[in-house]
Amino acid sequence: MNLFRSKEHVKNWSSYDPISEEAIMPLADWAMVFSGPLFRNRMEPDCLSKGDVYWADFSRRLTKLGKKGWAWQS
């Protein structure tokens, strides 16, 4: 993962690929997505049995950010 100051800075990067546009978002948004139970509880013994609940939460977090494209489909 590369971190940039702004979306414009990303687009000026020599390795920028427009196909990645859907996945460009601020660090705070990434933190919100990855702080959910899917990632927080992945080492718990019952993680797989609660997978449907965790994926639903993950999907809600992405929807809240307006992420619906190909990059976010499981």
N, CA, C and O atoms as CSV, one atom per row, in Angstrom:
chain,resi,resn,atom,element,x,y,z
A,1,MET,N,N,0.853,-1.169,0.000
A,1,MET,CA,C,0.000,0.000,0.000
A,1,MET,C,C,0.899,1.232,0.000
A,1,MET,O,O,1.874,1.313,0.747
A,2,ASN,N,N,0.552,2.170,-0.843
A,2,ASN,CA,C,1.252,3.450,-0.890
A,2,ASN,C,C,0.358,4.525,-0.287
A,2,ASN,O,O,-0.852,4.531,-0.512
A,3,LEU,N,N,0.948,5.424,0.471
A,3,LEU,CA,C,0.203,6.525,1.058
A,3,LEU,C,C,0.616,7.824,0.377
A,3,LEU,O,O,1.799,8.082,0.155
A,4,PHE,N,N,-0.394,8.638,0.051
A,4,PHE,CA,C,-0.160,9.886,-0.645
A,4,PHE,C,C,-0.846,11.025,0.094
A,4,PHE,O,O,-1.734,10.792,0.913
A,5,ARG,N,N,-0.439,12.250,-0.192
A,5,ARG,CA,C,-1.017,13.432,0.449
A,5,ARG,C,C,-2.423,13.721,-0.034
A,5,ARG,O,O,-3.250,14.213,0.733
A,6,SER,N,N,-2.710,13.424,-1.291
A,6,SER,CA,C,-4.017,13.765,-1.854
A,6,SER,C,C,-4.282,12.902,-3.082
A,6,SER,O,O,-3.390,12.221,-3.589
A,7,LYS,N,N,-5.511,12.948,-3.543
A,7,LYS,CA,C,-5.883,12.215,-4.753
A,7,LYS,C,C,-5.099,12.750,-5.960
A,7,LYS,O,O,-4.708,11.983,-6.840
A,8,GLU,N,N,-4.876,14.045,-5.992
A,8,GLU,CA,C,-4.114,14.652,-7.081
A,8,GLU,C,C,-2.671,14.151,-7.081
A,8,GLU,O,O,-2.078,13.925,-8.136
A,9,HIS,N,N,-2.117,13.982,-5.877
A,9,HIS,CA,C,-0.755,13.473,-5.748
A,9,HIS,C,C,-0.683,12.040,-6.291
A,9,HIS,O,O,0.295,11.660,-6.935
A,10,VAL,N,N,-1.721,11.258,-6.026
A,10,VAL,CA,C,-1.776,9.886,-6.549
A,10,VAL,C,C,-1.777,9.914,-8.070
A,10,VAL,O,O,-1.035,9.176,-8.718
A,11,LYS,N,N,-2.614,10.769,-8.628
A,11,LYS,CA,C,-2.742,10.821,-10.089
A,11,LYS,C,C,-1.472,11.312,-10.776
A,11,LYS,O,O,-1.267,11.031,-11.957
A,12,ASN,N,N,-0.628,12.031,-10.068
A,12,ASN,CA,C,0.649,12.486,-10.629
A,12,ASN,C,C,1.772,11.457,-10.455
A,12,ASN,O,O,2.860,11.630,-11.004
A,13,TRP,N,N,1.513,10.394,-9.700
A,13,TRP,CA,C,2.501,9.347,-9.458
A,13,TRP,C,C,2.815,8.635,-10.772
A,13,TRP,O,O,1.906,8.373,-11.560
A,14,SER,N,N,4.067,8.323,-11.017
A,14,SER,CA,C,4.475,7.707,-12.290
A,14,SER,C,C,3.858,6.329,-12.516
A,14,SER,O,O,3.703,5.911,-13.663
A,15,SER,N,N,3.507,5.621,-11.455
A,15,SER,CA,C,2.911,4.285,-11.599
A,15,SER,C,C,1.389,4.290,-11.474
A,15,SER,O,O,0.774,3.234,-11.323
A,16,TYR,N,N,0.787,5.465,-11.536
A,16,TYR,CA,C,-0.677,5.560,-11.400
A,16,TYR,C,C,-1.364,4.835,-12.551
A,16,TYR,O,O,-0.976,4.975,-13.711
A,17,ASP,N,N,-2.390,4.060,-12.212
A,17,ASP,CA,C,-3.206,3.361,-13.198
A,17,ASP,C,C,-4.657,3.766,-12.949
A,17,ASP,O,O,-5.162,3.546,-11.848
A,18,PRO,N,N,-5.333,4.340,-13.914
A,18,PRO,CA,C,-6.709,4.795,-13.724
A,18,PRO,C,C,-7.666,3.699,-13.239
A,18,PRO,O,O,-8.702,4.010,-12.652
A,19,ILE,N,N,-7.347,2.464,-13.466
A,19,ILE,CA,C,-8.215,1.378,-13.008
A,19,ILE,C,C,-8.287,1.327,-11.481
A,19,ILE,O,O,-9.229,0.766,-10.923
A,20,SER,N,N,-7.304,1.906,-10.813
A,20,SER,CA,C,-7.277,1.901,-9.344
A,20,SER,C,C,-8.112,3.019,-8.720
A,20,SER,O,O,-8.180,3.130,-7.496
A,21,GLU,N,N,-8.739,3.835,-9.538
A,21,GLU,CA,C,-9.505,4.992,-9.053
A,21,GLU,C,C,-10.483,4.631,-7.943
A,21,GLU,O,O,-10.597,5.365,-6.961
A,22,GLU,N,N,-11.182,3.521,-8.080
A,22,GLU,CA,C,-12.196,3.099,-7.097
A,22,GLU,C,C,-11.589,2.839,-5.716
A,22,GLU,O,O,-12.270,2.987,-4.701
A,23,ALA,N,N,-10.313,2.453,-5.676
A,23,ALA,CA,C,-9.690,2.092,-4.402
A,23,ALA,C,C,-8.935,3.251,-3.738
A,23,ALA,O,O,-8.345,3.068,-2.673
A,24,ILE,N,N,-8.947,4.409,-4.337
A,24,ILE,CA,C,-8.253,5.557,-3.752
A,24,ILE,C,C,-9.176,6.222,-2.746
A,24,ILE,O,O,-10.264,6.683,-3.092
A,25,MET,N,N,-8.729,6.266,-1.496
A,25,MET,CA,C,-9.503,6.945,-0.458
A,25,MET,C,C,-8.586,7.350,0.685
A,25,MET,O,O,-7.489,6.811,0.828
A,26,PRO,N,N,-9.034,8.295,1.494
A,26,PRO,CA,C,-8.207,8.778,2.604
A,26,PRO,C,C,-7.916,7.688,3.640
A,26,PRO,O,O,-8.666,6.722,3.779
A,27,LEU,N,N,-6.833,7.865,4.343
A,27,LEU,CA,C,-6.411,6.912,5.369
A,27,LEU,C,C,-7.499,6.684,6.419
A,27,LEU,O,O,-7.688,5.556,6.875
A,28,ALA,N,N,-8.205,7.727,6.802
A,28,ALA,CA,C,-9.274,7.586,7.801
A,28,ALA,C,C,-10.366,6.635,7.305
A,28,ALA,O,O,-10.937,5.880,8.093
A,29,ASP,N,N,-10.654,6.670,6.009
A,29,ASP,CA,C,-11.653,5.752,5.447
A,29,ASP,C,C,-11.144,4.314,5.453
A,29,ASP,O,O,-11.892,3.386,5.762
A,30,TRP,N,N,-9.871,4.133,5.111
A,30,TRP,CA,C,-9.286,2.785,5.172
A,30,TRP,C,C,-9.341,2.251,6.601
A,30,TRP,O,O,-9.662,1.084,6.824
A,31,ALA,N,N,-9.028,3.110,7.558
A,31,ALA,CA,C,-9.062,2.695,8.964
A,31,ALA,C,C,-10.466,2.283,9.371
A,31,ALA,O,O,-10.639,1.300,10.092
A,32,MET,N,N,-11.468,3.020,8.919
A,32,MET,CA,C,-12.852,2.683,9.252
A,32,MET,C,C,-13.236,1.322,8.658
A,32,MET,O,O,-13.889,0.516,9.321
A,33,VAL,N,N,-12.839,1.073,7.434
A,33,VAL,CA,C,-13.156,-0.204,6.784
A,33,VAL,C,C,-12.461,-1.366,7.495
A,33,VAL,O,O,-13.087,-2.390,7.767
A,34,PHE,N,N,-11.179,-1.210,7.794
A,34,PHE,CA,C,-10.408,-2.308,8.379
A,34,PHE,C,C,-10.534,-2.434,9.898
A,34,PHE,O,O,-9.933,-3.328,10.494
A,35,SER,N,N,-11.299,-1.562,10.521
A,35,SER,CA,C,-11.487,-1.680,11.968
A,35,SER,C,C,-12.726,-2.490,12.330
A,35,SER,O,O,-13.041,-2.654,13.509
A,36,GLY,N,N,-13.416,-2.988,11.341
A,36,GLY,CA,C,-14.633,-3.778,11.587
A,36,GLY,C,C,-14.327,-5.182,12.085
A,36,GLY,O,O,-13.166,-5.587,12.139
A,37,PRO,N,N,-15.362,-5.918,12.446
A,37,PRO,CA,C,-15.173,-7.249,13.021
A,37,PRO,C,C,-14.536,-8.267,12.063
A,37,PRO,O,O,-13.908,-9.223,12.517
A,38,LEU,N,N,-14.687,-8.079,10.766
A,38,LEU,CA,C,-14.063,-9.007,9.815
A,38,LEU,C,C,-12.561,-9.076,10.043
A,38,LEU,O,O,-11.971,-10.154,9.966
A,39,PHE,N,N,-11.942,-7.947,10.321
A,39,PHE,CA,C,-10.493,-7.898,10.532
A,39,PHE,C,C,-10.128,-7.953,12.011
A,39,PHE,O,O,-9.130,-8.568,12.387
A,40,ARG,N,N,-10.919,-7.324,12.829
A,40,ARG,CA,C,-10.636,-7.261,14.272
A,40,ARG,C,C,-10.740,-8.635,14.927
A,40,ARG,O,O,-9.988,-8.932,15.855
A,41,ASN,N,N,-11.662,-9.479,14.457
A,41,ASN,CA,C,-11.916,-10.772,15.100
A,41,ASN,C,C,-11.390,-11.961,14.299
A,41,ASN,O,O,-11.801,-13.094,14.552
A,42,ARG,N,N,-10.516,-11.737,13.365
A,42,ARG,CA,C,-10.092,-12.820,12.475
A,42,ARG,C,C,-9.332,-13.944,13.183
A,42,ARG,O,O,-9.211,-15.040,12.634
A,43,MET,N,N,-8.827,-13.697,14.373
A,43,MET,CA,C,-8.098,-14.746,15.099
A,43,MET,C,C,-8.960,-15.447,16.151
A,43,MET,O,O,-8.484,-16.340,16.852
A,44,GLU,N,N,-10.206,-15.048,16.258
A,44,GLU,CA,C,-11.106,-15.682,17.227
A,44,GLU,C,C,-11.495,-17.077,16.733
A,44,GLU,O,O,-11.606,-17.293,15.526
A,45,PRO,N,N,-11.702,-18.025,17.650
A,45,PRO,CA,C,-12.017,-19.396,17.244
A,45,PRO,C,C,-13.333,-19.518,16.462
A,45,PRO,O,O,-13.491,-20.456,15.681
A,46,ASP,N,N,-14.266,-18.602,16.654
A,46,ASP,CA,C,-15.556,-18.700,15.966
A,46,ASP,C,C,-15.651,-17.764,14.757
A,46,ASP,O,O,-16.749,-17.492,14.272
A,47,CYS,N,N,-14.524,-17.279,14.275
A,47,CYS,CA,C,-14.504,-16.315,13.178
A,47,CYS,C,C,-15.215,-16.853,11.934
A,47,CYS,O,O,-16.025,-16.141,11.340
A,48,LEU,N,N,-14.935,-18.065,11.537
A,48,LEU,CA,C,-15.544,-18.600,10.322
A,48,LEU,C,C,-17.049,-18.786,10.469
A,48,LEU,O,O,-17.795,-18.584,9.510
A,49,SER,N,N,-17.492,-19.160,11.636
A,49,SER,CA,C,-18.927,-19.364,11.826
A,49,SER,C,C,-19.694,-18.040,11.802
A,49,SER,O,O,-20.902,-18.030,11.568
A,50,LYS,N,N,-19.011,-16.943,12.038
A,50,LYS,CA,C,-19.651,-15.624,12.010
A,50,LYS,C,C,-19.308,-14.855,10.732
A,50,LYS,O,O,-19.550,-13.652,10.638
A,51,GLY,N,N,-18.752,-15.549,9.770
A,51,GLY,CA,C,-18.313,-14.908,8.534
A,51,GLY,C,C,-19.391,-14.120,7.824
A,51,GLY,O,O,-19.126,-13.027,7.323
A,52,ASP,N,N,-20.610,-14.655,7.768
A,52,ASP,CA,C,-21.697,-13.939,7.087
A,52,ASP,C,C,-21.977,-12.595,7.750
A,52,ASP,O,O,-22.190,-11.594,7.065
A,53,VAL,N,N,-21.976,-12.572,9.066
A,53,VAL,CA,C,-22.221,-11.328,9.813
A,53,VAL,C,C,-21.075,-10.343,9.575
A,53,VAL,O,O,-21.303,-9.150,9.375
A,54,TYR,N,N,-19.852,-10.850,9.599
A,54,TYR,CA,C,-18.686,-9.995,9.418
A,54,TYR,C,C,-18.645,-9.406,8.006
A,54,TYR,O,O,-18.352,-8.223,7.836
A,55,TRP,N,N,-18.940,-10.231,6.991
A,55,TRP,CA,C,-18.942,-9.737,5.613
A,55,TRP,C,C,-20.053,-8.722,5.395
A,55,TRP,O,O,-19.876,-7.764,4.643
A,56,ALA,N,N,-21.198,-8.920,6.046
A,56,ALA,CA,C,-22.297,-7.957,5.935
A,56,ALA,C,C,-21.864,-6.607,6.513
A,56,ALA,O,O,-22.155,-5.560,5.936
A,57,ASP,N,N,-21.170,-6.635,7.648
A,57,ASP,CA,C,-20.674,-5.399,8.249
A,57,ASP,C,C,-19.655,-4.733,7.321
A,57,ASP,O,O,-19.698,-3.518,7.126
A,58,PHE,N,N,-18.748,-5.514,6.755
A,58,PHE,CA,C,-17.745,-5.006,5.828
A,58,PHE,C,C,-18.426,-4.322,4.636
A,58,PHE,O,O,-18.028,-3.236,4.216
A,59,SER,N,N,-19.447,-4.975,4.108
A,59,SER,CA,C,-20.192,-4.424,2.977
A,59,SER,C,C,-20.894,-3.118,3.353
A,59,SER,O,O,-20.902,-2.174,2.563
A,60,ARG,N,N,-21.478,-3.056,4.540
A,60,ARG,CA,C,-22.136,-1.824,4.999
A,60,ARG,C,C,-21.132,-0.678,5.123
A,60,ARG,O,O,-21.433,0.462,4.770
A,61,ARG,N,N,-19.947,-0.989,5.622
A,61,ARG,CA,C,-18.921,0.043,5.759
A,61,ARG,C,C,-18.515,0.592,4.392
A,61,ARG,O,O,-18.351,1.802,4.230
A,62,LEU,N,N,-18.355,-0.284,3.422
A,62,LEU,CA,C,-17.996,0.156,2.074
A,62,LEU,C,C,-19.118,0.949,1.432
A,62,LEU,O,O,-18.864,1.955,0.769
A,63,THR,N,N,-20.343,0.515,1.616
A,63,THR,CA,C,-21.496,1.226,1.064
A,63,THR,C,C,-21.591,2.626,1.656
A,63,THR,O,O,-21.914,3.585,0.956
A,64,LYS,N,N,-21.309,2.734,2.945
A,64,LYS,CA,C,-21.327,4.034,3.620
A,64,LYS,C,C,-20.339,4.999,2.966
A,64,LYS,O,O,-20.572,6.208,2.927
A,65,LEU,N,N,-19.241,4.457,2.457
A,65,LEU,CA,C,-18.229,5.272,1.786
A,65,LEU,C,C,-18.504,5.434,0.295
A,65,LEU,O,O,-17.752,6.111,-0.407
A,66,GLY,N,N,-19.570,4.820,-0.187
A,66,GLY,CA,C,-19.914,4.916,-1.602
A,66,GLY,C,C,-19.127,3.977,-2.491
A,66,GLY,O,O,-19.053,4.190,-3.701
A,67,LYS,N,N,-18.539,2.945,-1.915
A,67,LYS,CA,C,-17.735,1.989,-2.680
A,67,LYS,C,C,-18.594,0.820,-3.128
A,67,LYS,O,O,-19.012,0.005,-2.307
A,68,LYS,N,N,-18.859,0.734,-4.420
A,68,LYS,CA,C,-19.727,-0.321,-4.947
A,68,LYS,C,C,-19.130,-1.032,-6.150
A,68,LYS,O,O,-19.712,-1.992,-6.655
A,69,GLY,N,N,-17.993,-0.577,-6.607
A,69,GLY,CA,C,-17.421,-1.077,-7.857
A,69,GLY,C,C,-16.761,-2.441,-7.757
A,69,GLY,O,O,-16.818,-3.111,-6.725
A,70,TRP,N,N,-16.144,-2.826,-8.844
A,70,TRP,CA,C,-15.527,-4.146,-8.982
A,70,TRP,C,C,-14.474,-4.420,-7.911
A,70,TRP,O,O,-14.323,-5.562,-7.478
A,71,ALA,N,N,-13.753,-3.403,-7.483
A,71,ALA,CA,C,-12.651,-3.601,-6.532
A,71,ALA,C,C,-13.133,-4.067,-5.169
A,71,ALA,O,O,-12.339,-4.582,-4.383
A,72,TRP,N,N,-14.409,-3.900,-4.872
A,72,TRP,CA,C,-14.929,-4.180,-3.531
A,72,TRP,C,C,-15.801,-5.417,-3.477
A,72,TRP,O,O,-16.333,-5.742,-2.416
A,73,GLN,N,N,-15.960,-6.104,-4.567
A,73,GLN,CA,C,-16.822,-7.284,-4.552
A,73,GLN,C,C,-16.050,-8.478,-4.038
A,73,GLN,O,O,-14.898,-8.703,-4.408
A,74,SER,N,N,-16.707,-9.242,-3.174
A,74,SER,CA,C,-16.031,-10.408,-2.585
A,74,SER,C,C,-16.297,-11.648,-3.385
A,74,SER,O,O,-15.810,-12.724,-3.037
